[in-house]
Amino acid sequence: MRKTRRIFIIAFLLCLFIYCCKIDSIPNSMILYNGESLDLGDFFGISLKIGEEDCNTILTSSNLEEEGSSTTAQVKLFDTFTVKEVELSIIDETTVIPIGQVSGLKLYTNGALVVGVSEIKGEDNQKHKPYENSGIEEGDRIIKINDEDVKDANHLIELINQSNGETIEVQYVKNNEICQSNLTPIKASDGTYKLGLWIRDSAAGIGTLTFYEPATGNFAALGHGITDVDTGDLVEISNGEFLTTKILSIIKGLKGSPRKNSRNH
């Protein structure tokens, strides 16, 4: 008798464990396409409810106030105890066209990226370093001159020349922190004012256009973080564009030298 009772208890605990595992296997959140059904399967005593509405075997967007919205469904045990809550979202089914085409990328930085520094030969034939002791270094990104946002490299040059040699206030980003410094542009031998900073506002490369959505014109491309070729830092991008690209050649990478192609200028 004791042996039978022990076997019964073990079998009961095993079934209870399996039952709990099944309940735990129900995802905490689900995304359904508009009109798609949700079936919890054969769960004895388990029901799915949104408010007072029973949605045990089927759930469509009609259960929600509007498409794209979300709600919380309660997993009930014997219609009494809430054993779990599931976040539900309904989205429209989308058709996309796969492409897999290589495309060119031209990316514009947010501000102007400092890629180097150099001395300036002034109209006095002396060499100057306006950037010296300013804190501005290679890899920093200039975002403002005298509280005016820097749009691109040409805009930065224009603002520097407008100073007529007067000290300007420069805001720049260093290690994700906004810094500020005062610099006095030097009038170079060519008659323009300079800070001794080499700057760039764009980067170029190639990527793979993976698919596009005809209904909206949206597209997606295989991408990754882009680093500047001179500084090695990630480029802070403000906008960009796709360009028509044609692959002219492929150079096989070698051990210790994954790419041997030279830079384009």
ZAMI-555543 format. One record per residue (C-alpha): residue number from 1; residue in one letter; x, y, z. Coordinates in nm, 3 decimals. Layout:
<recs>
REC  num  residuo       c1       c2       c3
REC  NUM        a        X        Y        Z
...
</recs>
This chain:
<recs>
REC  num  residuo       c1       c2       c3
REC    1        m    0.000    0.000    0.000
REC    2        r    0.280    0.239    0.095
REC    3        k    0.463    0.154   -0.224
REC    4        t    0.153    0.231   -0.430
REC    5        r    0.103    0.562   -0.247
REC    6        r    0.467    0.653   -0.301
REC    7        i    0.442    0.578   -0.674
REC    8        f    0.122    0.785   -0.691
REC    9        i    0.289    1.082   -0.516
REC   10        i    0.593    1.064   -0.743
REC   11        a    0.371    1.044   -1.053
REC   12        f    0.163    1.339   -0.930
REC   13        l    0.471    1.551   -0.861
REC   14        l    0.613    1.461   -1.201
REC   15        c    0.290    1.561   -1.377
REC   16        l    0.277    1.883   -1.175
REC   17        f    0.635    1.962   -1.275
REC   18        i    0.562    1.901   -1.644
REC   19        y    0.245    2.111   -1.616
REC   20        c    0.437    2.401   -1.459
REC   21        c    0.704    2.375   -1.727
REC   22        k    0.435    2.399   -1.997
REC   23        i    0.289    2.709   -1.838
REC   24        d    0.635    2.862   -1.806
REC   25        s    0.698    2.788   -2.176
REC   26        i    0.426    3.035   -2.274
REC   27        p    0.617    3.346   -2.395
REC   28        n    0.600    3.666   -2.191
REC   29        s    0.528    3.863   -2.508
REC   30        m    0.393    3.779   -2.852
REC   31        i    0.360    3.964   -3.181
REC   32        l    0.075    3.855   -3.409
REC   33        y   -0.005    3.957   -3.763
REC   34        n   -0.344    4.112   -3.825
REC   35        g   -0.595    3.825   -3.845
REC   36        e   -0.351    3.562   -3.718
REC   37        s   -0.477    3.307   -3.464
REC   38        l   -0.317    3.226   -3.134
REC   39        d   -0.357    2.871   -3.004
REC   40        l   -0.220    2.785   -2.662
REC   41        g   -0.255    2.415   -2.731
REC   42        d   -0.403    2.150   -2.502
REC   43        f   -0.351    2.299   -2.157
REC   44        f   -0.596    2.146   -1.913
REC   45        g   -0.761    2.417   -1.702
REC   46        i   -0.570    2.701   -1.873
REC   47        s   -0.747    2.986   -2.054
REC   48        l   -0.637    3.316   -2.205
REC   49        k   -0.840    3.627   -2.130
REC   50        i   -0.829    3.994   -2.223
REC   51        g   -1.036    4.159   -1.956
REC   52        e   -1.350    3.949   -1.936
REC   53        e   -1.325    3.826   -2.295
REC   54        d   -1.224    3.465   -2.349
REC   55        c   -0.948    3.433   -2.608
REC   56        n   -0.838    3.083   -2.533
REC   57        t   -0.794    2.952   -2.887
REC   58        i   -0.807    3.252   -3.119
REC   59        l   -0.692    3.611   -3.103
REC   60        t   -0.711    3.863   -3.387
REC   61        s   -0.673    4.239   -3.416
REC   62        s   -1.046    4.274   -3.352
REC   63        n   -0.969    4.212   -2.986
REC   64        l   -0.761    4.528   -2.974
REC   65        e   -0.870    4.888   -3.007
REC   66        e   -0.656    4.959   -3.313
REC   67        e   -0.387    4.799   -3.524
REC   68        g   -0.035    4.841   -3.394
REC   69        s   -0.156    4.872   -3.036
REC   70        s   -0.077    4.632   -2.756
REC   71        t   -0.256    4.479   -2.462
REC   72        t   -0.197    4.240   -2.176
REC   73        a   -0.361    3.899   -2.178
REC   74        q   -0.394    3.701   -1.857
REC   75        v   -0.328    3.328   -1.846
REC   76        k   -0.592    3.192   -1.609
REC   77        l   -0.602    2.863   -1.418
REC   78        f   -0.957    2.726   -1.404
REC   79        d   -1.080    3.077   -1.497
REC   80        t   -0.991    3.192   -1.145
REC   81        f   -0.619    3.231   -1.077
REC   82        t   -0.385    3.439   -1.294
REC   83        v   -0.068    3.237   -1.340
REC   84        k    0.098    3.453   -1.605
REC   85        e    0.059    3.770   -1.809
REC   86        v    0.141    3.794   -2.179
REC   87        e    0.204    4.119   -2.367
REC   88        l    0.029    4.099   -2.706
REC   89        s    0.086    4.323   -3.010
REC   90        i   -0.088    4.319   -3.347
REC   91        i    0.091    4.437   -3.661
REC   92        d   -0.004    4.441   -4.029
REC   93        e    0.138    4.167   -4.245
REC   94        t    0.407    4.309   -4.471
REC   95        t    0.536    4.206   -4.813
REC   96        v    0.902    4.273   -4.890
REC   97        i    1.111    4.214   -5.201
REC   98        p    1.453    4.050   -5.143
REC   99        i    1.737    4.214   -5.337
REC  100        g    2.089    4.129   -5.219
REC  101        q    2.244    4.404   -5.433
REC  102        v    2.569    4.581   -5.347
REC  103        s    2.516    4.955   -5.307
REC  104        g    2.737    5.252   -5.232
REC  105        l    2.702    5.449   -4.911
REC  106        k    2.791    5.812   -4.853
REC  107        l    2.755    5.917   -4.491
REC  108        y    2.771    6.264   -4.344
REC  109        t    2.893    6.327   -3.993
REC  110        n    2.713    6.530   -3.729
REC  111        g    2.943    6.833   -3.737
REC  112        a    3.303    6.813   -3.859
REC  113        l    3.542    6.537   -3.756
REC  114        v    3.901    6.629   -3.669
REC  115        v    4.130    6.382   -3.846
REC  116        g    4.462    6.554   -3.784
REC  117        v    4.648    6.871   -3.684
REC  118        s    4.928    7.068   -3.848
REC  119        e    5.120    7.391   -3.816
REC  120        i    5.010    7.695   -4.015
REC  121        k    5.243    7.926   -4.199
REC  122        g    5.102    8.272   -4.130
REC  123        e    5.130    8.580   -4.346
REC  124        d    5.415    8.680   -4.115
REC  125        n    5.605    8.373   -4.244
REC  126        q    5.602    8.228   -3.893
REC  127        k    5.464    7.884   -3.802
REC  128        h    5.163    7.881   -3.567
REC  129        k    4.963    7.619   -3.376
REC  130        p    4.623    7.775   -3.290
REC  131        y    4.498    7.439   -3.163
REC  132        e    4.782    7.401   -2.912
REC  133        n    4.663    7.371   -2.550
REC  134        s    4.298    7.388   -2.666
REC  135        g    4.226    7.023   -2.582
REC  136        i    4.107    6.950   -2.937
REC  137        e    4.262    6.631   -3.072
REC  138        e    4.232    6.387   -3.357
REC  139        g    3.899    6.203   -3.331
REC  140        d    3.708    6.495   -3.174
REC  141        r    3.399    6.627   -3.351
REC  142        i    3.339    7.004   -3.378
REC  143        i    2.968    7.080   -3.346
REC  144        k    2.945    7.456   -3.281
REC  145        i    3.133    7.780   -3.348
REC  146        n    3.018    8.076   -3.138
REC  147        d    2.694    7.889   -3.055
REC  148        e    2.616    7.829   -3.425
REC  149        d    2.572    7.466   -3.529
REC  150        v    2.837    7.341   -3.772
REC  151        k    2.661    7.183   -4.072
REC  152        d    2.963    7.047   -4.256
REC  153        a    3.330    7.111   -4.332
REC  154        n    3.261    7.400   -4.573
REC  155        h    3.036    7.566   -4.317
REC  156        l    3.310    7.536   -4.054
REC  157        i    3.561    7.701   -4.289
REC  158        e    3.311    7.980   -4.356
REC  159        l    3.257    8.045   -3.984
REC  160        i    3.631    8.054   -3.917
REC  161        n    3.686    8.307   -4.196
REC  162        q    3.402    8.521   -4.066
REC  163        s    3.596    8.564   -3.741
REC  164        n    3.857    8.789   -3.914
REC  165        g    4.111    8.664   -3.666
REC  166        e    3.904    8.727   -3.355
REC  167        t    3.896    8.457   -3.085
REC  168        i    3.612    8.211   -3.140
REC  169        e    3.434    7.973   -2.903
REC  170        v    3.450    7.612   -3.023
REC  171        q    3.225    7.336   -2.892
REC  172        y    3.336    6.982   -2.967
REC  173        v    3.258    6.626   -2.862
REC  174        k    3.530    6.418   -2.698
REC  175        n    3.454    6.068   -2.571
REC  176        n    3.078    6.140   -2.587
REC  177        e    3.118    6.452   -2.373
REC  178        i    3.065    6.809   -2.495
REC  179        c    3.370    7.026   -2.435
REC  180        q    3.442    7.391   -2.504
REC  181        s    3.755    7.586   -2.588
REC  182        n    3.857    7.927   -2.724
REC  183        l    4.082    7.943   -3.031
REC  184        t    4.222    8.236   -3.226
REC  185        p    4.237    8.170   -3.604
REC  186        i    4.562    8.259   -3.780
REC  187        k    4.564    8.438   -4.111
REC  188        a    4.755    8.211   -4.347
REC  189        s    4.979    8.312   -4.634
REC  190        d    4.691    8.257   -4.878
REC  191        g    4.478    8.519   -4.699
REC  192        t    4.236    8.275   -4.529
REC  193        y    4.198    8.213   -4.157
REC  194        k    4.280    7.869   -4.021
REC  195        l    4.292    7.673   -3.695
REC  196        g    4.548    7.412   -3.802
REC  197        l    4.289    7.132   -3.796
REC  198        w    4.240    6.874   -4.069
REC  199        i    3.867    6.799   -4.084
REC  200        r    3.627    6.573   -4.269
REC  201        d    3.248    6.561   -4.278
REC  202        s    3.176    6.245   -4.477
REC  203        a    3.273    5.883   -4.528
REC  204        a    3.207    5.637   -4.808
REC  205        g    3.181    5.261   -4.841
REC  206        i    2.972    4.977   -4.974
REC  207        g    2.692    4.768   -4.826
REC  208        t    2.432    4.513   -4.929
REC  209        l    2.075    4.627   -4.991
REC  210        t    1.882    4.331   -4.850
REC  211        f    1.516    4.413   -4.922
REC  212        y    1.265    4.688   -4.976
REC  213        e    0.895    4.725   -4.898
REC  214        p    0.689    4.831   -5.204
REC  215        a    0.398    4.967   -4.999
REC  216        t    0.607    5.225   -4.814
REC  217        g    0.933    5.249   -5.007
REC  218        n    1.126    5.158   -4.692
REC  219        f    1.438    4.947   -4.734
REC  220        a    1.694    4.771   -4.519
REC  221        a    2.062    4.709   -4.569
REC  222        l    2.323    4.493   -4.403
REC  223        g    2.524    4.727   -4.186
REC  224        h    2.763    4.764   -3.898
REC  225        g    2.939    5.039   -3.708
REC  226        i    3.154    5.250   -3.942
REC  227        t    3.494    5.371   -3.825
REC  228        d    3.689    5.662   -3.965
REC  229        v    3.988    5.551   -4.173
REC  230        d    4.221    5.802   -4.003
REC  231        t    4.108    5.807   -3.640
REC  232        g    3.974    5.451   -3.611
REC  233        d    3.677    5.583   -3.411
REC  234        l    3.310    5.520   -3.484
REC  235        v    3.164    5.790   -3.708
REC  236        e    2.872    5.986   -3.558
REC  237        i    2.635    5.999   -3.856
REC  238        s    2.370    6.266   -3.913
REC  239        n    2.244    6.152   -4.256
REC  240        g    2.353    5.977   -4.572
REC  241        e    2.257    5.848   -4.913
REC  242        f    2.272    5.536   -5.130
REC  243        l    2.472    5.546   -5.454
REC  244        t    2.485    5.320   -5.757
REC  245        t    2.787    5.094   -5.721
REC  246        k    2.970    4.854   -5.947
REC  247        i    3.228    4.606   -5.815
REC  248        l    3.534    4.620   -6.042
REC  249        s    3.750    4.364   -5.866
REC  250        i    3.779    4.143   -5.559
REC  251        i    4.110    4.092   -5.381
REC  252        k    4.140    3.782   -5.169
REC  253        g    4.248    3.843   -4.811
REC  254        l    4.563    3.678   -4.681
REC  255        k    4.665    3.568   -4.333
REC  256        g    4.766    3.880   -4.142
REC  257        s    4.644    4.099   -4.427
REC  258        p    4.267    4.065   -4.475
REC  259        r    4.257    4.338   -4.739
REC  260        k    4.526    4.473   -4.965
REC  261        n    4.338    4.732   -5.165
REC  262        s    4.455    5.093   -5.143
REC  263        r    4.238    5.381   -5.027
REC  264        n    4.046    5.585   -5.282
REC  265        h    4.087    5.961   -5.270
</recs>
